[in-house]
Amino acid sequence: MAELVYFSGTMDSGKSTLALQTHHNHSSAGRRGLVFTRNDRAGKARISSRLGLETVAIEADDILDFYTFVEKEIAAGNKLDYLICDEVQFYQPIQIEQLAALVDDFEMDIFTFGITADFRTALFPGSKRLYELADRVNVLQVEALCWCGKRATHNARLINGQMVTEGEQVVVGDTSPQAPFTVTYEVLCRKHHMKKMPSSFATKS
């Protein structure tokens, strides 16, 4: 039976790595699929892992209609068995509904990967809709760690090194301290997120 599956986790939990591995496993078994992403750190139409893995993908911008896209592919004689959809927290709720319809109407497996909550601890709209519609939700077992050593459960946004809890929901940054970004992200346990204590506090203590 085809399924809409959501693999959820914080940053650094291996979501994109698993997306790439899932695509490799299914394509190696002779199945044909397409890879989609949105706002990847490597740039437009790329899916990348912090481990260094990377591949070309289709950018899922706001105007992409998944159902129409797949219908056209099939009408053109291109068989599709599955879709890999990374960074689904940035997808529109209607796009999640389109993915669910593809599973139901075309018996196509849809594997989605994303972050559940933003830097304010609020659900991303795409992730919320997946929790409502997915056949199965899997929380990734590779645990990201807070600077204190506890399991990291929350994503924090830092602007010029200072943690913030207000602002636009989507601002693309990078976690590399060498990157020339004023906006960076790190993962924290609930305690240190609630207390607004990012890793810089560890060096002060």
PLY file of the C-alpha trace (Angstrom):
ply
format ascii 1.0
element vertex 205
property float x
property float y
property float z
element edge 204
property int vertex1
property int vertex2
end_header
0.00 0.00 0.00
1.32 3.43 -0.94
1.89 5.85 1.94
2.48 9.49 2.73
5.30 9.32 5.27
6.69 12.23 7.27
10.18 11.99 8.76
10.50 14.75 11.33
13.38 16.05 13.40
15.33 19.09 14.50
18.29 20.44 12.59
21.32 18.11 12.68
19.13 15.00 13.01
20.02 13.70 9.53
16.82 14.51 7.60
18.47 15.37 4.28
20.93 12.50 4.64
18.01 10.10 5.07
16.19 11.69 2.12
19.19 11.08 -0.13
19.64 7.55 1.20
15.95 6.77 0.66
16.19 7.99 -2.93
19.31 5.88 -3.49
17.74 2.74 -2.04
14.55 2.97 -4.09
16.26 3.93 -7.36
18.77 1.10 -6.88
15.82 -1.29 -6.61
14.63 -0.20 -10.05
11.95 2.23 -8.92
11.68 5.64 -10.55
11.21 8.74 -8.46
11.71 12.49 -8.35
13.43 14.60 -5.70
12.01 17.94 -4.52
13.28 20.48 -2.02
12.81 24.08 -0.93
15.31 26.66 0.38
18.18 24.19 0.73
21.44 25.54 2.21
23.25 24.60 -1.03
21.04 26.89 -3.11
18.08 26.58 -5.44
17.19 23.16 -6.88
19.72 21.30 -4.72
19.34 18.92 -1.82
22.35 18.67 0.45
23.41 17.02 3.68
25.78 18.42 6.28
27.78 15.22 5.76
28.67 16.48 2.29
26.17 14.52 0.17
24.36 16.52 -2.50
22.22 16.05 -5.60
20.11 17.99 -8.07
16.45 18.42 -7.11
13.32 20.22 -8.26
12.64 23.45 -6.38
9.19 23.30 -4.79
8.28 26.97 -4.90
4.88 28.30 -3.87
3.38 27.99 -7.35
4.33 24.35 -7.91
1.27 22.12 -8.14
2.51 18.62 -7.33
-0.61 16.92 -8.63
-0.49 18.66 -12.01
3.26 18.14 -12.26
2.96 14.39 -11.73
-0.04 14.13 -14.05
2.03 15.69 -16.84
4.94 13.36 -16.16
2.70 10.31 -16.37
0.92 11.62 -19.49
4.34 12.00 -21.09
5.00 8.29 -20.48
7.27 8.72 -17.47
6.53 6.11 -14.82
6.75 7.36 -11.25
6.82 5.13 -8.20
7.72 7.62 -5.48
8.59 11.21 -4.60
11.24 12.45 -2.17
10.27 15.81 -0.65
12.84 17.52 1.57
12.46 20.71 3.63
8.69 20.21 3.67
8.28 22.65 6.54
8.51 25.34 3.84
5.78 23.82 1.62
2.33 25.33 1.47
-0.52 23.37 3.16
-2.24 23.01 -0.23
0.91 21.34 -1.55
0.77 18.80 1.27
-2.83 18.09 0.28
-1.68 17.57 -3.31
0.91 15.05 -2.11
-1.75 13.17 -0.15
-3.96 13.07 -3.24
-1.11 11.60 -5.30
-0.78 8.75 -2.82
-4.51 8.06 -2.94
-5.07 8.46 -6.69
-1.85 7.06 -8.13
-0.70 4.59 -5.43
2.58 6.48 -5.27
4.83 6.51 -2.21
5.62 9.99 -0.93
8.53 10.36 1.51
8.70 13.77 3.16
11.41 15.18 5.45
11.33 18.32 7.53
11.48 20.31 10.74
8.28 20.42 12.76
8.59 23.70 14.68
10.29 27.01 13.98
12.64 29.11 16.14
9.60 30.41 18.07
8.48 26.81 18.82
5.45 27.34 16.53
4.49 24.69 14.00
5.41 25.32 10.37
2.20 25.26 8.26
3.54 22.50 5.99
4.57 20.35 8.94
1.24 20.92 10.69
-0.66 19.73 7.61
1.55 16.66 7.37
0.78 15.74 10.97
-2.90 15.99 10.04
-2.72 13.99 6.79
0.29 11.66 6.84
-0.24 7.90 7.00
2.82 7.65 9.19
5.00 10.11 11.13
8.50 8.99 12.08
10.60 11.01 14.51
14.22 10.58 13.48
16.24 8.52 15.93
19.56 10.32 15.38
19.41 12.75 18.29
20.88 16.22 17.88
22.48 17.50 21.08
22.26 20.82 22.88
25.53 22.41 23.97
24.82 21.14 27.49
24.78 17.52 26.28
21.04 16.98 26.60
18.86 15.97 23.66
18.13 18.99 21.47
14.42 19.43 20.81
14.18 23.06 19.69
15.64 25.15 16.88
17.07 28.55 17.81
17.69 31.53 15.53
20.61 33.83 16.26
21.16 37.25 14.73
24.77 38.39 15.11
25.13 35.75 17.81
22.10 36.85 19.83
19.16 34.47 20.16
15.81 35.88 19.00
12.25 34.57 19.32
10.48 37.11 17.12
10.62 37.76 13.39
9.63 36.22 10.07
9.09 32.49 10.20
11.34 31.69 7.25
14.82 33.24 7.07
17.46 31.03 5.47
20.79 30.97 7.25
23.58 28.53 7.91
24.96 26.81 11.00
28.60 27.11 9.93
30.45 29.73 12.02
32.68 30.44 9.01
29.75 31.41 6.76
29.26 35.14 6.12
25.71 35.21 7.50
24.32 37.38 10.24
21.50 34.86 10.69
22.53 31.47 12.07
20.73 28.58 13.73
21.53 26.04 16.41
19.65 23.35 18.28
18.92 23.55 22.00
17.19 21.55 24.69
13.87 22.98 25.91
15.44 24.47 29.05
18.06 26.50 27.24
15.66 27.54 24.50
13.14 28.80 27.04
15.92 30.64 28.90
17.38 31.99 25.62
20.77 30.50 26.37
22.58 29.45 23.15
26.01 27.83 23.08
27.78 31.15 23.62
26.72 30.87 27.27
28.86 27.76 27.62
32.00 29.77 26.84
31.03 32.45 29.35
30.56 30.07 32.25
0 1
1 2
2 3
3 4
4 5
5 6
6 7
7 8
8 9
9 10
10 11
11 12
12 13
13 14
14 15
15 16
16 17
17 18
18 19
19 20
20 21
21 22
22 23
23 24
24 25
25 26
26 27
27 28
28 29
29 30
30 31
31 32
32 33
33 34
34 35
35 36
36 37
37 38
38 39
39 40
40 41
41 42
42 43
43 44
44 45
45 46
46 47
47 48
48 49
49 50
50 51
51 52
52 53
53 54
54 55
55 56
56 57
57 58
58 59
59 60
60 61
61 62
62 63
63 64
64 65
65 66
66 67
67 68
68 69
69 70
70 71
71 72
72 73
73 74
74 75
75 76
76 77
77 78
78 79
79 80
80 81
81 82
82 83
83 84
84 85
85 86
86 87
87 88
88 89
89 90
90 91
91 92
92 93
93 94
94 95
95 96
96 97
97 98
98 99
99 100
100 101
101 102
102 103
103 104
104 105
105 106
106 107
107 108
108 109
109 110
110 111
111 112
112 113
113 114
114 115
115 116
116 117
117 118
118 119
119 120
120 121
121 122
122 123
123 124
124 125
125 126
126 127
127 128
128 129
129 130
130 131
131 132
132 133
133 134
134 135
135 136
136 137
137 138
138 139
139 140
140 141
141 142
142 143
143 144
144 145
145 146
146 147
147 148
148 149
149 150
150 151
151 152
152 153
153 154
154 155
155 156
156 157
157 158
158 159
159 160
160 161
161 162
162 163
163 164
164 165
165 166
166 167
167 168
168 169
169 170
170 171
171 172
172 173
173 174
174 175
175 176
176 177
177 178
178 179
179 180
180 181
181 182
182 183
183 184
184 185
185 186
186 187
187 188
188 189
189 190
190 191
191 192
192 193
193 194
194 195
195 196
196 197
197 198
198 199
199 200
200 201
201 202
202 203
203 204
